[in-house]
Amino acid sequence: MKTKFFFITFGVANLEKSVSFYRDGLGWQTDGIVAEDLHDDNTGADGTIAFFKFDNGILLALYERQNLAKDAHIELGSSSATEFSLGYPAESKAEVDSILEHAKAAGAIITAPPHERPWGIYSGYFKDPDGHLWEVVYRP
């Protein structure tokens, strides 16, 4: 597994308030809240999310905590300063599968097996030994 990632997802309590903070408070550019009409029947998660593009092309995603928990198949716990997921870009569905198997073999816990999501990606989640959440994503 190469050392790279392309997005960071922060689980937030109030999406509108968080978007306002980053957009209006910090002046970061965004298209606002998107994918409000998408829902994953497999996980129960809604697609409602907002993205901010960093100068180096990395994205910051703001996603409601309860949807992030559903999407990753983990229990929603209490809020903490260390709550987020990192997104790892894969070049194919097969690479998503391979990376998740490799992570599992290395001691990771697979929290959500890979599958097609209604927002146009194929992804799965794993937790590292410290509980940090990674989503391995192929987006055509």
C-alpha positions as CSV (number, residue, x, y, z in Angstrom):
1,M,0.0,0.0,0.0
2,K,1.5,3.3,-1.1
3,T,1.5,6.3,1.3
4,K,-1.1,8.6,-0.2
5,F,-4.6,9.9,0.4
6,F,-6.9,12.3,-1.4
7,F,-9.6,13.3,1.1
8,I,-10.2,13.8,4.8
9,T,-13.7,13.4,6.2
10,F,-14.7,15.1,9.4
11,G,-17.8,13.8,11.1
12,V,-19.8,16.8,12.1
13,A,-22.9,17.3,14.4
14,N,-24.5,20.0,12.2
15,L,-23.6,20.0,8.5
16,E,-25.0,23.5,7.8
17,K,-23.2,25.1,10.7
18,S,-19.9,23.4,9.8
19,V,-20.2,24.4,6.1
20,S,-20.9,28.0,7.3
21,F,-17.8,27.9,9.5
22,Y,-15.4,26.8,6.8
23,R,-17.1,28.7,3.9
24,D,-18.1,31.9,5.6
25,G,-15.8,31.9,8.6
26,L,-12.6,30.8,7.0
27,G,-13.4,31.8,3.4
28,W,-12.8,28.4,1.9
29,Q,-14.5,27.7,-1.5
30,T,-17.2,25.0,-1.8
31,D,-20.1,24.1,-3.9
32,G,-22.0,23.7,-0.7
33,I,-24.0,20.7,0.5
34,V,-24.4,18.1,-2.2
35,A,-25.9,14.7,-2.8
36,E,-28.9,15.4,-0.6
37,D,-31.1,13.1,-2.7
38,L,-28.8,10.1,-2.4
39,H,-29.2,7.2,0.1
40,D,-27.3,3.9,0.5
41,D,-29.9,1.2,1.1
42,N,-27.1,-1.2,2.1
43,T,-25.8,0.9,5.1
44,G,-28.7,3.3,5.7
45,A,-26.4,6.3,5.2
46,D,-27.5,9.4,3.3
47,G,-25.1,11.0,0.8
48,T,-25.5,14.5,2.0
49,I,-22.0,16.0,2.2
50,A,-19.9,19.1,1.5
51,F,-16.4,19.3,0.0
52,F,-13.7,21.9,0.2
53,K,-10.7,21.5,-2.2
54,F,-7.3,22.2,-0.9
55,D,-4.6,23.9,-3.1
56,N,-2.8,20.5,-3.5
57,G,-6.0,18.8,-4.7
58,I,-6.8,17.1,-1.4
59,L,-10.4,17.4,-0.4
60,L,-11.9,18.1,3.1
61,A,-15.3,16.4,3.3
62,L,-17.8,17.3,6.0
63,Y,-20.3,14.5,6.7
64,E,-22.8,14.2,9.4
65,R,-21.5,11.9,12.2
66,Q,-24.5,9.6,12.1
67,N,-24.1,9.1,8.4
68,L,-20.4,8.5,8.7
69,A,-21.1,5.8,11.4
70,K,-23.7,4.2,9.2
71,D,-21.6,4.3,6.1
72,A,-18.6,2.6,7.9
73,H,-20.8,0.1,9.8
74,I,-19.7,1.3,13.2
75,E,-21.6,2.4,16.3
76,L,-22.1,6.1,16.7
77,G,-20.1,7.0,19.8
78,S,-19.8,10.3,21.7
79,S,-18.2,13.2,19.9
80,S,-14.4,13.5,20.2
81,A,-11.6,15.7,18.8
82,T,-10.1,12.7,17.0
83,E,-13.1,11.8,15.0
84,F,-12.5,11.6,11.2
85,S,-11.9,9.2,8.3
86,L,-9.1,9.3,5.8
87,G,-9.8,8.4,2.2
88,Y,-7.3,6.4,0.2
89,P,-7.6,6.5,-3.6
90,A,-7.6,3.2,-5.5
91,E,-7.2,2.8,-9.2
92,S,-9.8,0.0,-9.6
93,K,-12.4,-2.0,-7.7
94,A,-9.9,-4.9,-7.6
95,E,-7.4,-2.6,-5.9
96,V,-10.0,-1.6,-3.3
97,D,-10.5,-5.3,-2.5
98,S,-6.8,-6.0,-2.5
99,I,-6.0,-3.1,-0.1
100,L,-8.7,-4.1,2.3
101,E,-7.5,-7.6,2.4
102,H,-3.9,-6.4,2.8
103,A,-5.0,-4.1,5.7
104,K,-6.9,-7.0,7.3
105,A,-3.9,-9.2,7.1
106,A,-1.8,-6.4,8.7
107,G,-4.2,-6.4,11.7
108,A,-6.9,-3.9,10.6
109,I,-10.6,-4.4,11.3
110,I,-12.8,-4.3,8.2
111,T,-15.8,-2.3,9.3
112,A,-17.6,-2.1,6.0
113,P,-16.9,-4.6,3.1
114,P,-16.5,-2.9,-0.3
115,H,-19.5,-2.3,-2.3
116,E,-21.0,0.1,-5.0
117,R,-22.4,3.2,-3.4
118,P,-25.2,5.2,-4.9
119,W,-23.0,8.3,-5.2
120,G,-20.8,6.8,-7.9
121,I,-18.0,5.2,-5.9
122,Y,-16.9,1.7,-4.9
123,S,-15.5,1.6,-1.4
124,G,-15.0,-0.2,1.9
125,Y,-13.7,0.9,5.4
126,F,-11.1,-0.4,7.8
127,K,-9.9,0.7,11.3
128,D,-6.2,0.7,12.1
129,P,-5.0,-0.7,15.4
130,D,-5.7,2.7,17.1
131,G,-9.2,2.9,15.7
132,H,-8.5,5.5,13.0
133,L,-11.0,5.0,10.2
134,W,-9.8,4.7,6.5
135,E,-12.1,4.5,3.5
136,V,-10.5,2.9,0.4
137,V,-12.3,4.3,-2.6
138,Y,-12.4,3.8,-6.4
139,R,-14.1,6.5,-8.2
140,P,-14.4,6.0,-12.0
